[in-house]
């Protein structure tokens, strides 16, 4: 990504020879703070496009300023990726040196390249956001003046949006591959096979434990999607068999699956956190308590450097802390 003129050697640019570490120069003028502010916005957002929104510039201007800084330093700061950019080790070191002084300066002048007044854009599965995340997060972030914007969707599309700079944090149902994103384990969700009391009685107490999937032959299934991803996984993991057939009812929201099962539509597989109250009240009955239930890990995903943004770092810290109790 570094531009060099013909005849220039490694480490030499139009502005002179780079020297020192983390932006120190030998024999050149001081670095323009504008370049450092733009660099820091790119480092924090992981995207030229997202950084442009933070600093109020066009994307080509942000790209040009980063290239100008790279020429001054004589080193590459970001590797281009299919979606966004990834900071090099030199960029991480430079960000660590300049972030605190720049944030302090901008606090005094009233400017904020980090976008403290910009919304923190959080995305994830609708059920988890509504049942766990927002009840724990909404009041604390509002008290601290954080502007929060929440979006829901499937993990694949949300991760694409994160790479493109449309989201700042994504709660994903699997760990994304590659170095373009940083994933931290957030919580484990255990899946449980449940039915309304009437269906549990019709199936018979203890039959599922004794006969396995055969005890459920002919019982209607309520599922999240036509391909029954959660239910198929449960059958494979617990019963050691392939699930055949189709769902009687599909609802693209696990809260809808819960409502349909509780109403007597059939049996379903749900995250335990989602149906704790119904299990305690007896409106749902667990049909099996396997020693090794299926467990899925949810991850909190961000772009490299994004958590340096003070409000974004606060939201991330609160989420990781609250999730310990989930």
Short mmCIF file of the C-alpha atoms (twelve columns), coordinates in Angstrom:
data_MODEL
# 
_entry.id   MODEL 
# 
loop_
_atom_site.group_PDB 
_atom_site.id 
_atom_site.type_symbol 
_atom_site.label_atom_id 
_atom_site.label_alt_id 
_atom_site.label_comp_id 
_atom_site.label_asym_id 
_atom_site.label_seq_id 
_atom_site.Cartn_x 
_atom_site.Cartn_y 
_atom_site.Cartn_z 
_atom_site.pdbx_PDB_model_num 
ATOM 1   C CA . UNK A 1   0.000   0.000   0.000  1 
ATOM 2   C CA . UNK A 2   3.017   2.301   0.435  1 
ATOM 3   C CA . UNK A 3   3.710   4.443   -2.620 1 
ATOM 4   C CA . UNK A 4   7.346   4.900   -3.645 1 
ATOM 5   C CA . UNK A 5   8.797   7.061   -6.404 1 
ATOM 6   C CA . UNK A 6   11.279  5.590   -8.888 1 
ATOM 7   C CA . UNK A 7   14.766  5.340   -7.405 1 
ATOM 8   C CA . UNK A 8   13.631  5.426   -3.790 1 
ATOM 9   C CA . UNK A 9   15.058  2.763   -1.511 1 
ATOM 10  C CA . UNK A 10  13.183  0.993   1.276  1 
ATOM 11  C CA . UNK A 11  12.703  3.392   4.159  1 
ATOM 12  C CA . UNK A 12  13.182  6.520   2.014  1 
ATOM 13  C CA . UNK A 13  10.299  8.719   0.941  1 
ATOM 14  C CA . UNK A 14  9.828   12.147  -0.555 1 
ATOM 15  C CA . UNK A 15  9.803   13.705  2.910  1 
ATOM 16  C CA . UNK A 16  13.233  12.332  3.851  1 
ATOM 17  C CA . UNK A 17  14.490  9.162   5.488  1 
ATOM 18  C CA . UNK A 18  12.331  7.712   8.282  1 
ATOM 19  C CA . UNK A 19  13.953  7.256   11.632 1 
ATOM 20  C CA . UNK A 20  13.059  6.327   15.164 1 
ATOM 21  C CA . UNK A 21  9.983   4.383   16.243 1 
ATOM 22  C CA . UNK A 22  6.255   5.090   16.402 1 
ATOM 23  C CA . UNK A 23  6.323   8.261   14.301 1 
ATOM 24  C CA . UNK A 24  9.587   9.910   15.456 1 
ATOM 25  C CA . UNK A 25  11.446  11.461  12.575 1 
ATOM 26  C CA . UNK A 26  15.096  12.292  12.010 1 
ATOM 27  C CA . UNK A 27  15.579  15.729  10.515 1 
ATOM 28  C CA . UNK A 28  12.010  16.247  9.290  1 
ATOM 29  C CA . UNK A 29  9.160   18.525  10.338 1 
ATOM 30  C CA . UNK A 30  6.751   17.314  13.058 1 
ATOM 31  C CA . UNK A 31  3.950   15.056  11.952 1 
ATOM 32  C CA . UNK A 32  0.685   16.798  11.096 1 
ATOM 33  C CA . UNK A 33  -1.864  16.050  13.830 1 
ATOM 34  C CA . UNK A 34  -4.534  15.716  11.152 1 
ATOM 35  C CA . UNK A 35  -2.723  12.714  9.708  1 
ATOM 36  C CA . UNK A 36  -2.473  11.142  13.152 1 
ATOM 37  C CA . UNK A 37  -6.144  11.765  13.894 1 
ATOM 38  C CA . UNK A 38  -7.145  10.138  10.607 1 
ATOM 39  C CA . UNK A 39  -4.774  7.245   11.190 1 
ATOM 40  C CA . UNK A 40  -6.253  6.671   14.645 1 
ATOM 41  C CA . UNK A 41  -9.798  6.682   13.250 1 
ATOM 42  C CA . UNK A 42  -8.836  4.037   10.667 1 
ATOM 43  C CA . UNK A 43  -7.056  1.965   13.322 1 
ATOM 44  C CA . UNK A 44  -10.083 2.089   15.607 1 
ATOM 45  C CA . UNK A 45  -12.726 1.438   12.968 1 
ATOM 46  C CA . UNK A 46  -10.847 -1.052  10.780 1 
ATOM 47  C CA . UNK A 47  -12.140 0.598   7.629  1 
ATOM 48  C CA . UNK A 48  -11.377 3.685   5.540  1 
ATOM 49  C CA . UNK A 49  -15.104 4.122   4.925  1 
ATOM 50  C CA . UNK A 50  -16.016 3.922   8.622  1 
ATOM 51  C CA . UNK A 51  -13.122 6.213   9.537  1 
ATOM 52  C CA . UNK A 52  -14.326 8.792   7.006  1 
ATOM 53  C CA . UNK A 53  -17.629 9.021   8.874  1 
ATOM 54  C CA . UNK A 54  -15.823 9.456   12.188 1 
ATOM 55  C CA . UNK A 55  -13.588 12.305  11.058 1 
ATOM 56  C CA . UNK A 56  -16.053 13.948  8.664  1 
ATOM 57  C CA . UNK A 57  -13.952 13.486  5.514  1 
ATOM 58  C CA . UNK A 58  -14.441 11.662  2.242  1 
ATOM 59  C CA . UNK A 59  -13.105 8.133   1.912  1 
ATOM 60  C CA . UNK A 60  -10.549 9.135   -0.789 1 
ATOM 61  C CA . UNK A 61  -9.242  11.886  1.518  1 
ATOM 62  C CA . UNK A 62  -8.834  9.418   4.381  1 
ATOM 63  C CA . UNK A 63  -6.976  7.026   2.059  1 
ATOM 64  C CA . UNK A 64  -4.711  9.837   0.843  1 
ATOM 65  C CA . UNK A 65  -3.905  10.970  4.391  1 
ATOM 66  C CA . UNK A 66  -3.010  7.450   5.502  1 
ATOM 67  C CA . UNK A 67  -0.740  7.057   2.486  1 
ATOM 68  C CA . UNK A 68  0.876   10.400  3.271  1 
ATOM 69  C CA . UNK A 69  1.563   9.230   6.815  1 
ATOM 70  C CA . UNK A 70  3.000   5.964   5.517  1 
ATOM 71  C CA . UNK A 71  5.325   7.909   3.231  1 
ATOM 72  C CA . UNK A 72  6.466   10.034  6.162  1 
ATOM 73  C CA . UNK A 73  7.132   6.979   8.303  1 
ATOM 74  C CA . UNK A 74  8.539   4.816   5.527  1 
ATOM 75  C CA . UNK A 75  6.464   1.821   6.497  1 
ATOM 76  C CA . UNK A 76  3.117   0.228   5.773  1 
ATOM 77  C CA . UNK A 77  0.470   0.746   8.454  1 
ATOM 78  C CA . UNK A 78  -2.485  -1.238  7.117  1 
ATOM 79  C CA . UNK A 79  -2.901  -4.380  5.052  1 
ATOM 80  C CA . UNK A 80  -5.794  -4.245  2.626  1 
ATOM 81  C CA . UNK A 81  -8.385  -6.983  3.083  1 
ATOM 82  C CA . UNK A 82  -11.429 -7.929  1.011  1 
ATOM 83  C CA . UNK A 83  -13.465 -6.036  3.626  1 
ATOM 84  C CA . UNK A 84  -11.690 -3.220  5.448  1 
ATOM 85  C CA . UNK A 85  -8.072  -3.162  6.572  1 
ATOM 86  C CA . UNK A 86  -5.960  -4.831  9.238  1 
ATOM 87  C CA . UNK A 87  -3.308  -2.870  11.174 1 
ATOM 88  C CA . UNK A 88  0.310   -3.935  10.989 1 
ATOM 89  C CA . UNK A 89  2.465   -4.296  14.102 1 
ATOM 90  C CA . UNK A 90  3.864   -0.816  13.380 1 
ATOM 91  C CA . UNK A 91  0.318   0.610   13.301 1 
ATOM 92  C CA . UNK A 92  -0.533  -1.021  16.631 1 
ATOM 93  C CA . UNK A 93  2.599   0.435   18.188 1 
ATOM 94  C CA . UNK A 94  1.892   3.908   16.786 1 
ATOM 95  C CA . UNK A 95  -1.743  3.815   17.960 1 
ATOM 96  C CA . UNK A 96  -0.638  2.837   21.460 1 
ATOM 97  C CA . UNK A 97  1.615   5.905   21.578 1 
ATOM 98  C CA . UNK A 98  -0.695  8.542   20.116 1 
ATOM 99  C CA . UNK A 99  -4.206  7.511   21.249 1 
ATOM 100 C CA . UNK A 100 -4.099  8.873   24.788 1 
ATOM 101 C CA . UNK A 101 -2.467  12.237  23.928 1 
ATOM 102 C CA . UNK A 102 -4.810  12.790  20.970 1 
ATOM 103 C CA . UNK A 103 -7.903  11.907  22.992 1 
ATOM 104 C CA . UNK A 104 -6.769  14.246  25.782 1 
ATOM 105 C CA . UNK A 105 -6.116  17.068  23.297 1 
ATOM 106 C CA . UNK A 106 -9.488  16.603  21.661 1 
ATOM 107 C CA . UNK A 107 -11.225 16.575  25.037 1 
ATOM 108 C CA . UNK A 108 -9.717  20.016  25.713 1 
ATOM 109 C CA . UNK A 109 -10.490 21.442  22.268 1 
ATOM 110 C CA . UNK A 110 -13.926 19.861  22.020 1 
ATOM 111 C CA . UNK A 111 -12.979 17.857  18.943 1 
ATOM 112 C CA . UNK A 112 -13.269 14.093  18.731 1 
ATOM 113 C CA . UNK A 113 -11.776 12.115  15.876 1 
ATOM 114 C CA . UNK A 114 -12.622 8.998   17.844 1 
ATOM 115 C CA . UNK A 115 -16.251 9.867   17.471 1 
ATOM 116 C CA . UNK A 116 -17.306 9.912   21.137 1 
ATOM 117 C CA . UNK A 117 -20.651 11.339  20.050 1 
ATOM 118 C CA . UNK A 118 -20.995 8.771   17.283 1 
ATOM 119 C CA . UNK A 119 -23.364 5.896   18.081 1 
ATOM 120 C CA . UNK A 120 -21.940 2.553   19.112 1 
ATOM 121 C CA . UNK A 121 -23.500 0.109   16.666 1 
ATOM 122 C CA . UNK A 122 -24.136 -3.300  18.205 1 
ATOM 123 C CA . UNK A 123 -25.648 -6.217  16.293 1 
ATOM 124 C CA . UNK A 124 -26.527 -9.811  17.056 1 
ATOM 125 C CA . UNK A 125 -29.299 -12.425 17.287 1 
ATOM 126 C CA . UNK A 126 -32.628 -10.798 18.170 1 
ATOM 127 C CA . UNK A 127 -33.406 -13.254 20.978 1 
ATOM 128 C CA . UNK A 128 -30.104 -12.851 22.779 1 
ATOM 129 C CA . UNK A 129 -30.150 -9.076  22.397 1 
ATOM 130 C CA . UNK A 130 -33.684 -8.736  23.753 1 
ATOM 131 C CA . UNK A 131 -33.527 -11.309 26.545 1 
ATOM 132 C CA . UNK A 132 -29.986 -10.881 27.841 1 
ATOM 133 C CA . UNK A 133 -28.025 -8.000  26.306 1 
ATOM 134 C CA . UNK A 134 -30.389 -5.023  26.424 1 
ATOM 135 C CA . UNK A 135 -31.709 -5.618  29.957 1 
ATOM 136 C CA . UNK A 136 -28.110 -5.670  31.180 1 
ATOM 137 C CA . UNK A 137 -26.662 -2.966  28.946 1 
ATOM 138 C CA . UNK A 138 -29.231 -0.273  28.187 1 
ATOM 139 C CA . UNK A 139 -29.293 1.591   31.509 1 
ATOM 140 C CA . UNK A 140 -25.515 1.579   32.216 1 
ATOM 141 C CA . UNK A 141 -24.582 2.913   28.777 1 
ATOM 142 C CA . UNK A 142 -27.327 5.546   28.833 1 
ATOM 143 C CA . UNK A 143 -26.091 6.791   32.223 1 
ATOM 144 C CA . UNK A 144 -22.623 7.251   30.706 1 
ATOM 145 C CA . UNK A 145 -23.891 9.206   27.705 1 
ATOM 146 C CA . UNK A 146 -23.313 6.451   25.158 1 
ATOM 147 C CA . UNK A 147 -25.518 6.544   22.077 1 
ATOM 148 C CA . UNK A 148 -26.388 2.924   21.294 1 
ATOM 149 C CA . UNK A 149 -27.803 1.630   18.007 1 
ATOM 150 C CA . UNK A 150 -28.871 -2.016  17.884 1 
ATOM 151 C CA . UNK A 151 -29.447 -4.210  14.815 1 
ATOM 152 C CA . UNK A 152 -30.508 -7.839  14.568 1 
ATOM 153 C CA . UNK A 153 -29.879 -10.547 12.010 1 
ATOM 154 C CA . UNK A 154 -28.074 -13.769 11.188 1 
ATOM 155 C CA . UNK A 155 -24.381 -14.086 11.966 1 
ATOM 156 C CA . UNK A 156 -23.197 -14.355 8.336  1 
ATOM 157 C CA . UNK A 157 -24.813 -11.096 7.246  1 
ATOM 158 C CA . UNK A 158 -23.874 -9.283  10.458 1 
ATOM 159 C CA . UNK A 159 -20.193 -10.200 10.095 1 
ATOM 160 C CA . UNK A 160 -20.255 -8.914  6.526  1 
ATOM 161 C CA . UNK A 161 -21.718 -5.684  7.861  1 
ATOM 162 C CA . UNK A 162 -18.984 -5.508  10.488 1 
ATOM 163 C CA . UNK A 163 -16.267 -5.916  7.867  1 
ATOM 164 C CA . UNK A 164 -17.908 -3.204  5.770  1 
ATOM 165 C CA . UNK A 165 -18.039 -0.784  8.710  1 
ATOM 166 C CA . UNK A 166 -21.825 -0.889  9.225  1 
ATOM 167 C CA . UNK A 167 -21.488 -2.311  12.768 1 
ATOM 168 C CA . UNK A 168 -18.945 -1.783  15.534 1 
ATOM 169 C CA . UNK A 169 -19.582 -4.931  17.579 1 
ATOM 170 C CA . UNK A 170 -21.316 -8.149  16.592 1 
ATOM 171 C CA . UNK A 171 -22.431 -11.008 18.793 1 
ATOM 172 C CA . UNK A 172 -21.790 -14.025 16.562 1 
ATOM 173 C CA . UNK A 173 -22.951 -17.612 16.956 1 
ATOM 174 C CA . UNK A 174 -19.581 -18.892 15.721 1 
ATOM 175 C CA . UNK A 175 -15.974 -17.700 15.657 1 
ATOM 176 C CA . UNK A 176 -15.165 -15.934 12.364 1 
ATOM 177 C CA . UNK A 177 -12.058 -17.013 10.487 1 
ATOM 178 C CA . UNK A 178 -9.176  -14.804 9.420  1 
ATOM 179 C CA . UNK A 179 -7.378  -11.899 11.029 1 
ATOM 180 C CA . UNK A 180 -9.728  -9.181  9.789  1 
ATOM 181 C CA . UNK A 181 -11.868 -9.575  12.920 1 
ATOM 182 C CA . UNK A 182 -11.114 -10.151 16.599 1 
ATOM 183 C CA . UNK A 183 -13.431 -12.580 18.421 1 
ATOM 184 C CA . UNK A 184 -13.691 -12.998 22.204 1 
ATOM 185 C CA . UNK A 185 -15.789 -15.781 23.764 1 
ATOM 186 C CA . UNK A 186 -18.860 -14.176 25.321 1 
ATOM 187 C CA . UNK A 187 -21.103 -16.946 26.664 1 
ATOM 188 C CA . UNK A 188 -22.056 -20.599 26.291 1 
ATOM 189 C CA . UNK A 189 -25.662 -21.461 25.555 1 
ATOM 190 C CA . UNK A 190 -26.974 -24.937 26.403 1 
ATOM 191 C CA . UNK A 191 -29.765 -26.385 24.277 1 
ATOM 192 C CA . UNK A 192 -32.691 -28.269 25.788 1 
ATOM 193 C CA . UNK A 193 -35.432 -30.407 24.209 1 
ATOM 194 C CA . UNK A 194 -38.794 -29.138 25.483 1 
ATOM 195 C CA . UNK A 195 -42.530 -29.583 25.080 1 
ATOM 196 C CA . UNK A 196 -45.727 -28.355 26.678 1 
ATOM 197 C CA . UNK A 197 -46.988 -30.558 29.567 1 
ATOM 198 C CA . UNK A 198 -49.735 -32.092 27.394 1 
ATOM 199 C CA . UNK A 199 -47.231 -33.286 24.791 1 
ATOM 200 C CA . UNK A 200 -44.819 -34.509 27.481 1 
ATOM 201 C CA . UNK A 201 -47.643 -36.612 28.913 1 
ATOM 202 C CA . UNK A 202 -48.577 -38.025 25.495 1 
ATOM 203 C CA . UNK A 203 -44.976 -38.970 24.771 1 
ATOM 204 C CA . UNK A 204 -44.634 -40.580 28.187 1 
ATOM 205 C CA . UNK A 205 -42.311 -39.932 31.109 1 
ATOM 206 C CA . UNK A 206 -38.872 -41.412 30.596 1 
ATOM 207 C CA . UNK A 207 -39.532 -42.673 27.060 1 
ATOM 208 C CA . UNK A 208 -37.084 -40.311 25.387 1 
ATOM 209 C CA . UNK A 209 -34.342 -41.356 27.811 1 
ATOM 210 C CA . UNK A 210 -35.136 -45.030 27.201 1 
ATOM 211 C CA . UNK A 211 -35.825 -45.064 23.460 1 
ATOM 212 C CA . UNK A 212 -34.027 -41.981 22.151 1 
ATOM 213 C CA . UNK A 213 -35.304 -40.355 18.983 1 
ATOM 214 C CA . UNK A 214 -37.682 -43.265 18.351 1 
ATOM 215 C CA . UNK A 215 -39.898 -41.984 21.174 1 
ATOM 216 C CA . UNK A 216 -40.493 -38.800 19.179 1 
ATOM 217 C CA . UNK A 217 -41.510 -40.433 15.921 1 
ATOM 218 C CA . UNK A 218 -44.662 -38.734 14.669 1 
ATOM 219 C CA . UNK A 219 -44.448 -35.846 17.140 1 
ATOM 220 C CA . UNK A 220 -44.642 -32.417 15.412 1 
ATOM 221 C CA . UNK A 221 -41.437 -30.374 15.420 1 
ATOM 222 C CA . UNK A 222 -41.269 -26.607 15.894 1 
ATOM 223 C CA . UNK A 223 -38.078 -25.090 14.505 1 
ATOM 224 C CA . UNK A 224 -36.204 -21.888 13.716 1 
ATOM 225 C CA . UNK A 225 -35.845 -22.603 9.981  1 
ATOM 226 C CA . UNK A 226 -36.878 -25.094 7.306  1 
ATOM 227 C CA . UNK A 227 -33.548 -26.933 7.473  1 
ATOM 228 C CA . UNK A 228 -33.923 -27.348 11.275 1 
ATOM 229 C CA . UNK A 229 -30.285 -26.421 12.069 1 
ATOM 230 C CA . UNK A 230 -30.588 -26.413 15.872 1 
ATOM 231 C CA . UNK A 231 -32.842 -29.472 16.003 1 
ATOM 232 C CA . UNK A 232 -30.635 -31.469 13.612 1 
ATOM 233 C CA . UNK A 233 -27.615 -30.681 15.729 1 
ATOM 234 C CA . UNK A 234 -29.411 -31.878 18.869 1 
ATOM 235 C CA . UNK A 235 -30.445 -35.157 17.199 1 
ATOM 236 C CA . UNK A 236 -26.887 -35.773 15.995 1 
ATOM 237 C CA . UNK A 237 -25.192 -34.806 19.277 1 
ATOM 238 C CA . UNK A 238 -27.587 -36.449 21.756 1 
ATOM 239 C CA . UNK A 239 -29.242 -39.280 19.850 1 
ATOM 240 C CA . UNK A 240 -26.371 -40.022 17.457 1 
ATOM 241 C CA . UNK A 241 -28.755 -40.182 14.537 1 
ATOM 242 C CA . UNK A 242 -29.725 -38.093 11.534 1 
ATOM 243 C CA . UNK A 243 -32.975 -36.172 11.779 1 
ATOM 244 C CA . UNK A 244 -35.321 -36.714 8.859  1 
ATOM 245 C CA . UNK A 245 -38.645 -35.129 8.094  1 
ATOM 246 C CA . UNK A 246 -39.723 -31.527 8.217  1 
ATOM 247 C CA . UNK A 247 -40.963 -29.080 10.813 1 
ATOM 248 C CA . UNK A 248 -44.659 -28.623 11.436 1 
ATOM 249 C CA . UNK A 249 -44.069 -24.970 12.370 1 
ATOM 250 C CA . UNK A 250 -41.094 -22.717 11.552 1 
ATOM 251 C CA . UNK A 251 -40.562 -19.309 13.142 1 
ATOM 252 C CA . UNK A 252 -37.424 -17.250 12.330 1 
ATOM 253 C CA . UNK A 253 -37.177 -16.099 15.951 1 
ATOM 254 C CA . UNK A 254 -36.521 -18.460 18.840 1 
ATOM 255 C CA . UNK A 255 -38.981 -16.516 20.986 1 
ATOM 256 C CA . UNK A 256 -41.634 -17.518 18.470 1 
ATOM 257 C CA . UNK A 257 -40.482 -21.136 18.675 1 
ATOM 258 C CA . UNK A 258 -40.846 -20.925 22.453 1 
ATOM 259 C CA . UNK A 259 -44.357 -19.476 22.179 1 
ATOM 260 C CA . UNK A 260 -45.485 -22.135 19.690 1 
ATOM 261 C CA . UNK A 261 -44.091 -25.007 21.757 1 
ATOM 262 C CA . UNK A 262 -45.640 -23.640 24.958 1 
ATOM 263 C CA . UNK A 263 -48.965 -23.390 23.123 1 
ATOM 264 C CA . UNK A 264 -48.839 -27.092 22.295 1 
ATOM 265 C CA . UNK A 265 -47.678 -27.062 18.666 1 
ATOM 266 C CA . UNK A 266 -45.122 -29.819 19.281 1 
ATOM 267 C CA . UNK A 267 -41.582 -30.230 20.592 1 
ATOM 268 C CA . UNK A 268 -38.635 -27.902 20.029 1 
ATOM 269 C CA . UNK A 269 -34.999 -27.321 20.912 1 
ATOM 270 C CA . UNK A 270 -34.271 -24.005 22.654 1 
ATOM 271 C CA . UNK A 271 -31.380 -22.290 24.434 1 
ATOM 272 C CA . UNK A 272 -31.885 -22.839 28.157 1 
ATOM 273 C CA . UNK A 273 -31.428 -19.131 28.945 1 
ATOM 274 C CA . UNK A 274 -34.418 -18.334 26.751 1 
ATOM 275 C CA . UNK A 275 -36.879 -20.653 28.497 1 
ATOM 276 C CA . UNK A 276 -35.724 -20.538 32.133 1 
ATOM 277 C CA . UNK A 277 -38.931 -18.887 33.343 1 
ATOM 278 C CA . UNK A 278 -41.162 -21.322 31.449 1 
ATOM 279 C CA . UNK A 279 -39.249 -24.319 32.776 1 
ATOM 280 C CA . UNK A 280 -39.495 -22.972 36.314 1 
ATOM 281 C CA . UNK A 281 -43.226 -22.296 35.929 1 
ATOM 282 C CA . UNK A 282 -43.920 -25.684 34.368 1 
ATOM 283 C CA . UNK A 283 -45.366 -24.284 31.149 1 
ATOM 284 C CA . UNK A 284 -42.523 -26.083 29.368 1 
ATOM 285 C CA . UNK A 285 -41.163 -29.502 30.310 1 
ATOM 286 C CA . UNK A 286 -37.667 -30.817 29.497 1 
ATOM 287 C CA . UNK A 287 -38.030 -34.174 27.731 1 
ATOM 288 C CA . UNK A 288 -34.446 -35.235 28.400 1 
ATOM 289 C CA . UNK A 289 -31.514 -34.238 30.620 1 
ATOM 290 C CA . UNK A 290 -28.455 -35.630 28.823 1 
ATOM 291 C CA . UNK A 291 -25.107 -35.691 30.602 1 
ATOM 292 C CA . UNK A 292 -23.534 -33.967 27.602 1 
ATOM 293 C CA . UNK A 293 -26.071 -31.489 26.178 1 
ATOM 294 C CA . UNK A 294 -25.257 -29.533 23.008 1 
ATOM 295 C CA . UNK A 295 -23.541 -26.252 23.836 1 
ATOM 296 C CA . UNK A 296 -22.823 -23.371 21.498 1 
ATOM 297 C CA . UNK A 297 -20.380 -20.550 22.211 1 
ATOM 298 C CA . UNK A 298 -21.311 -17.000 21.266 1 
ATOM 299 C CA . UNK A 299 -18.488 -14.561 20.458 1 
ATOM 300 C CA . UNK A 300 -18.191 -10.801 20.749 1 
ATOM 301 C CA . UNK A 301 -16.539 -9.700  17.503 1 
ATOM 302 C CA . UNK A 302 -14.896 -6.413  16.558 1 
ATOM 303 C CA . UNK A 303 -12.431 -5.107  14.004 1 
ATOM 304 C CA . UNK A 304 -8.786  -4.866  15.163 1 
ATOM 305 C CA . UNK A 305 -8.238  -1.645  17.090 1 
ATOM 306 C CA . UNK A 306 -11.934 -0.768  17.242 1 
ATOM 307 C CA . UNK A 307 -12.176 -1.177  21.030 1 
ATOM 308 C CA . UNK A 308 -9.735  1.747   21.479 1 
ATOM 309 C CA . UNK A 309 -12.736 4.062   20.952 1 
ATOM 310 C CA . UNK A 310 -13.695 5.026   24.554 1 
ATOM 311 C CA . UNK A 311 -17.455 4.461   24.229 1 
ATOM 312 C CA . UNK A 312 -16.991 1.326   22.165 1 
ATOM 313 C CA . UNK A 313 -14.516 -0.004  24.708 1 
ATOM 314 C CA . UNK A 314 -17.023 0.726   27.477 1 
ATOM 315 C CA . UNK A 315 -19.819 -1.202  25.747 1 
ATOM 316 C CA . UNK A 316 -17.488 -4.121  25.077 1 
ATOM 317 C CA . UNK A 317 -16.259 -4.180  28.677 1 
ATOM 318 C CA . UNK A 318 -19.821 -4.092  30.046 1 
ATOM 319 C CA . UNK A 319 -20.912 -6.911  27.750 1 
ATOM 320 C CA . UNK A 320 -18.008 -9.161  28.703 1 
ATOM 321 C CA . UNK A 321 -18.575 -8.463  32.397 1 
ATOM 322 C CA . UNK A 322 -22.338 -9.028  32.340 1 
ATOM 323 C CA . UNK A 323 -22.058 -12.166 30.223 1 
ATOM 324 C CA . UNK A 324 -20.236 -13.949 33.053 1 
ATOM 325 C CA . UNK A 325 -23.613 -14.247 34.769 1 
ATOM 326 C CA . UNK A 326 -25.488 -15.554 31.710 1 
# 
